[in-house]
Amino acid sequence: MVIGVAHEAHSSEQRVALVPAIVPSLTKAGLEVVVEKDAGVKAGFPDSLFEEQGAGIVAQRSEVFQSADLIAQVHALDDSSAEKDFVRPGQILVGLLNPYAVPLTVGRLAEKGVTSFALELLPRISRAQPMDALTSMATVSGYKAILLAAGLHNRMFPMMMTAAGTITPARVLVIGVGVAGLQAIATARRLGASVQAYDVRPVVKEQVESLGAKFVELKLETGEAEAAGGYAKAMGEDFYRRQRELMAKVLAENDIVITTASIPGKKAPILITESMVQAMRSGSVVIDLAAETGGNCELTKPGETLKIGGITLAGPLNVSSTVPYHASMMYARNITSFVLNLVKDGQLMVNLEDQIIKDTLLTHKGEIVNAQMRDLVNPKS
């Protein structure tokens, strides 16, 4: 079986799906790796490093899709991407496919007879942890969010005792304590900030405090806030309205706010209103990591940095791609673990008794296998 890696179709994407260091583990398993020329250059991995590890380099994108049995990519699908035109019947596609955003494209993959696996549908079980690309990329995003905030803020982060007087630490609030939120907390603390964090799930309080931050407790009923797998559950609008009312005072006390709250497959909840932003101190910064799914702030414009009075509001997209070297290394390990679980003796083994394979499988043998995707593509009347 041949695994192919091509340039990512997204013009802003700097990551590459496989890196040279993991090629030997694939070839040892009886697989061959082909890489499009310069596919890894933006991430810091030149062709020579791939060749040293046993990968083949091909000149054209079309050659990768013609020769490969399995295509490994980072962002594999959107309405404008070329993958749906290049892939052929019987080919396997593995990556962060973003299926809920492009259900019709998933339908076209099924029509072409492509077998596709979406890594964002990976079950939250211990055996799947080495394959968990969402966790890896959220780690990078949480780290980078703090650096973005530090660059936009007009103050330094740590407390300093200087001959010119004492500089008080920056006050950082992290909303949403998933993987990205925890990494944002840890990074802000390393830079010397005073950090608070809030999450609708009270169970994360211990994690927040273990990183040296203070957990913000609001007087809200949150007993059903956690869904299966540990993700935050979508709550009703009344809950979010009350949450915003209580959060307004906390926001006004902080210099930097990082929001990370998202619900898989749904629009991000609005946690910060225009009036809440306007009540913040001049010079404050908001980094909305949920911008790709609409944003946690009602003023967020995905991909833009806005000035609202004296407040800076940033809605960065594809944040993990801005640290492409380490993000690619982490992602490559995730996808390699997935492929080695999927392929036995050089052959694809779609073992539906394996929860990892069953949950991530989108299309196979001309059909949309995932029931939720099937309903999105062909809604029941």
C-alpha positions in Angstrom: 0.0 0.0 0.0 1.2 3.5 -0.9 0.5 6.5 1.3 0.5 9.8 -0.4 1.1 13.3 1.0 0.3 16.4 -1.2 0.4 20.1 -0.7 -2.5 21.2 1.4 -5.2 22.8 -0.7 -5.8 25.7 1.7 -3.6 28.6 0.8 -3.0 29.6 4.4 -2.1 26.0 5.5 1.5 25.6 6.5 1.4 22.1 8.1 2.1 18.9 6.4 0.3 15.6 7.2 3.5 13.4 7.6 7.0 14.4 8.6 10.3 12.6 7.8 10.8 11.2 11.3 7.7 9.0 11.1 8.4 7.6 7.6 10.5 4.6 8.9 7.6 3.4 11.1 5.4 3.3 8.1 7.9 1.6 5.8 8.7 -0.9 8.6 5.0 -1.8 8.5 5.3 -2.6 4.7 3.9 0.7 3.5 5.5 3.0 0.9 5.4 6.8 1.3 5.3 9.3 -1.6 5.4 13.1 -1.0 4.7 15.9 -3.5 7.7 18.1 -4.1 8.1 20.8 -1.4 4.9 19.7 0.4 6.7 20.0 3.8 8.8 23.1 3.1 6.5 25.6 4.8 6.6 23.5 8.0 10.3 23.2 7.9 10.7 19.8 6.3 12.6 19.9 3.0 12.4 17.1 0.4 15.9 15.9 1.2 14.8 14.9 4.8 11.9 12.9 3.4 14.2 11.1 0.9 16.8 10.4 3.7 14.1 8.5 5.6 12.9 6.5 2.6 10.1 8.5 1.1 9.7 9.0 -2.6 9.3 12.6 -4.0 7.0 13.2 -7.0 6.8 16.4 -9.0 3.1 16.9 -9.4 0.0 16.8 -7.1 -1.8 14.6 -9.6 1.0 12.0 -9.4 0.4 11.7 -5.6 -3.3 11.0 -6.2 -2.7 8.6 -9.1 -0.1 6.5 -7.2 -1.4 6.5 -3.6 -3.8 4.0 -2.2 -4.2 6.2 0.9 -4.1 10.0 1.0 -3.1 11.6 4.3 -3.9 15.2 4.7 -4.4 17.9 7.4 -7.5 19.8 6.1 -8.8 17.5 3.5 -12.2 18.9 2.6 -14.0 22.2 2.0 -16.4 23.3 -0.7 -13.5 24.7 -2.8 -10.8 22.1 -2.2 -9.5 20.1 -5.0 -9.4 16.7 -3.2 -12.9 15.8 -4.3 -11.8 16.2 -7.9 -8.5 14.3 -7.5 -9.6 11.3 -5.5 -10.6 8.1 -7.3 -12.8 5.1 -6.6 -11.3 2.8 -4.0 -9.0 5.4 -2.6 -8.7 6.1 1.1 -8.8 9.6 2.5 -7.7 10.3 6.1 -7.5 13.7 7.8 -9.4 16.4 9.6 -12.2 16.4 7.1 -14.5 18.9 8.8 -17.5 16.9 7.6 -20.3 18.9 9.3 -19.4 22.0 7.4 -19.4 20.3 4.0 -22.0 17.5 4.0 -22.5 17.7 0.2 -18.8 17.2 -0.4 -18.9 14.1 1.8 -21.8 13.0 -0.4 -19.7 13.4 -3.5 -16.9 11.3 -1.9 -19.4 8.5 -1.4 -20.6 8.8 -5.0 -17.0 8.4 -6.1 -16.5 5.3 -4.0 -13.9 6.8 -1.7 -13.3 5.4 1.7 -12.9 8.4 4.1 -12.1 8.7 7.8 -12.6 11.9 9.8 -10.2 12.2 12.7 -12.3 14.7 14.5 -14.9 11.9 15.1 -12.4 9.8 17.0 -13.9 8.4 20.2 -12.6 9.6 23.5 -11.2 6.3 24.7 -7.7 5.6 26.0 -6.6 3.5 23.0 -7.4 6.4 20.7 -5.2 9.0 22.6 -2.2 8.6 20.3 -4.4 9.3 17.3 -6.2 12.4 18.8 -5.4 15.1 16.4 -7.9 17.5 17.8 -6.2 17.4 21.2 -2.8 17.9 19.6 -3.9 20.9 17.5 -5.8 22.4 20.5 -2.6 22.2 22.5 -0.8 24.3 19.9 -3.7 26.8 19.6 -4.0 27.4 23.3 -0.2 28.1 23.5 -0.3 30.4 20.5 -3.4 32.3 21.7 -1.4 33.7 24.7 1.5 34.8 22.4 -1.0 36.5 20.1 -2.5 38.3 23.1 0.9 39.3 24.5 1.8 40.8 21.1 -1.4 42.8 20.9 -1.5 43.9 24.6 0.1 47.2 25.6 1.5 45.9 28.9 4.0 43.2 30.0 2.8 40.0 31.5 4.9 39.3 34.6 5.2 41.3 37.8 8.5 43.0 37.9 10.4 44.8 40.8 12.5 47.5 39.1 14.3 50.6 40.0 11.6 52.5 38.3 8.9 50.9 40.5 6.8 47.7 40.6 5.0 46.5 37.5 1.9 44.5 38.4 1.1 41.3 36.5 -1.3 41.2 33.6 -4.7 39.7 34.5 -5.8 36.9 32.1 -9.2 35.2 31.9 -9.6 31.9 30.0 -13.1 30.9 29.2 -13.5 27.3 28.3 -11.1 24.8 30.0 -10.7 22.1 27.4 -7.3 21.3 26.0 -6.7 24.7 24.4 -7.9 26.5 27.5 -5.6 24.5 29.8 -2.6 25.2 27.5 -3.5 28.9 27.5 -3.6 28.9 31.3 -0.2 27.1 31.5 1.4 29.5 29.0 0.0 32.6 30.6 1.3 31.4 34.0 4.7 30.7 32.5 4.8 34.3 31.3 4.0 35.5 34.8 0.4 36.6 34.4 -2.3 36.3 37.1 -4.8 33.9 35.6 -8.5 33.1 36.2 -10.5 30.5 34.2 -14.1 29.6 33.8 -15.9 26.6 32.4 -19.5 25.4 32.5 -18.2 22.1 33.8 -17.3 22.4 37.5 -15.3 19.2 37.3 -12.4 21.0 35.7 -11.8 23.2 38.7 -9.1 20.9 40.0 -7.3 21.0 36.7 -7.4 24.8 36.7 -6.1 25.1 40.2 -3.3 22.6 39.6 -1.9 25.0 37.0 -1.8 27.8 39.5 -4.9 29.6 38.2 -8.1 30.6 40.1 -11.4 28.9 39.0 -14.3 31.4 38.5 -17.5 30.0 40.0 -20.8 31.5 38.9 -24.1 30.8 40.5 -25.5 28.7 37.8 -27.0 25.2 37.6 -24.4 23.2 35.6 -25.3 19.6 36.5 -25.9 18.6 32.9 -23.1 20.6 31.3 -20.9 17.7 30.3 -21.8 15.4 27.4 -20.5 12.0 26.6 -16.7 11.9 26.1 -16.0 14.8 28.4 -17.0 17.6 25.9 -19.1 20.6 27.0 -22.7 20.2 26.2 -24.8 22.8 24.5 -27.0 24.6 27.0 -30.2 26.5 26.5 -30.3 30.3 25.6 -31.7 31.1 29.1 -28.6 29.5 30.6 -26.2 31.5 28.3 -28.1 34.8 29.0 -27.7 34.3 32.8 -24.1 33.3 32.3 -23.3 36.5 30.3 -24.9 38.6 33.0 -22.7 37.1 35.7 -19.6 37.0 33.5 -19.7 40.7 32.7 -18.2 41.8 36.0 -15.4 39.2 35.7 -14.5 40.3 32.2 -14.2 43.9 33.3 -11.6 43.0 35.9 -9.2 41.4 33.3 -6.8 42.7 30.8 -6.8 39.7 28.4 -9.6 37.3 27.7 -9.1 34.0 25.8 -12.3 32.2 24.7 -12.2 28.6 23.6 -15.8 27.4 24.1 -17.1 25.2 21.3 -19.6 22.4 20.8 -18.7 19.7 18.3 -20.7 20.0 15.1 -22.5 23.2 16.3 -22.1 26.9 16.2 -20.0 28.3 19.1 -22.1 29.7 21.9 -22.2 33.5 22.4 -20.6 34.2 25.7 -19.5 37.8 25.3 -21.8 40.6 24.1 -21.0 44.0 22.7 -21.9 45.7 26.0 -19.5 43.4 27.8 -16.6 44.3 25.5 -17.4 48.0 25.9 -17.2 47.6 29.6 -13.6 46.3 29.5 -10.7 48.5 30.3 -9.0 50.4 27.5 -6.1 48.4 26.2 -7.7 45.0 26.9 -7.4 42.2 24.4 -9.9 39.4 23.5 -8.6 36.4 21.5 -11.6 34.4 20.3 -10.3 30.9 19.5 -13.9 29.8 18.6 -13.9 32.1 15.6 -13.9 29.2 13.1 -17.3 28.2 14.3 -18.8 31.7 14.6 -17.0 32.9 17.7 -17.8 33.3 21.4 -18.1 37.0 21.1 -21.0 38.5 19.1 -18.6 41.1 17.6 -16.0 38.6 16.3 -15.3 38.6 12.6 -13.5 35.4 11.7 -10.0 36.0 10.4 -10.0 39.7 11.4 -8.5 41.8 14.2 -10.9 44.7 15.2 -10.5 47.8 17.3 -13.6 48.5 19.3 -13.0 51.7 21.2 -9.8 50.9 23.2 -10.4 47.1 23.0 -8.6 44.8 20.6 -10.7 41.8 19.4 -9.0 39.1 17.4 -10.8 36.1 15.7 -7.8 34.1 14.3 -8.3 31.1 12.1 -6.4 27.9 11.8 -4.1 29.0 14.7 -2.2 25.7 15.0 -1.0 26.2 11.4 1.0 29.2 12.6 3.3 26.9 14.5 3.7 24.5 11.6 6.9 22.6 12.6 5.7 21.2 15.9 2.0 21.1 14.9 3.1 18.9 11.9 5.2 16.6 14.1 2.3 16.1 16.5 -0.3 15.6 13.7 2.0 13.2 11.9 2.3 11.0 15.0 -1.5 11.1 15.3 -2.2 10.1 11.7 0.5 7.4 11.7 -1.0 5.8 14.8 -4.4 5.8 13.1 -3.0 4.4 9.8 -1.1 1.6 11.6 -4.3 0.6 13.4 -6.2 0.7 10.1 -3.8 -1.2 7.8 -2.8 -4.8 8.5 -0.1 -6.6 6.4 -0.2 -3.8 3.8 -4.0 -4.0 3.3 -6.9 -1.8 4.4 -8.9 -3.5 7.2 -12.2 -1.8 7.8 -13.0 -3.7 11.0 -16.3 -2.3 12.2 -15.8 -4.1 15.5 -13.1 -1.6 16.2 -14.7 1.5 17.8 -12.0 3.8 16.5 -12.6 2.7 12.9 -16.4 2.5 13.2 -16.7 6.0 14.7 -14.4 7.8 12.2 -15.6 6.1 9.0 -17.6 8.5 6.9 -17.9 6.9 3.5 -17.2 3.4 2.2 -18.2 1.3 -0.8 -20.3 4.1 -2.3 -22.3 4.8 0.9 -22.3 7.5 3.6 -21.7 5.2 6.6 -21.9 7.7 9.4 -25.6 8.0 10.3 -25.5 11.7 11.4 -23.8 12.6 8.1 -26.2 10.6 6.2 -29.1 12.6 7.7 -27.3 15.9 6.9 -26.8 14.9 3.2 -30.2 13.3 2.8 -32.5 14.9 5.4 -35.6 12.9 6.3 -38.8 14.5 5.1 
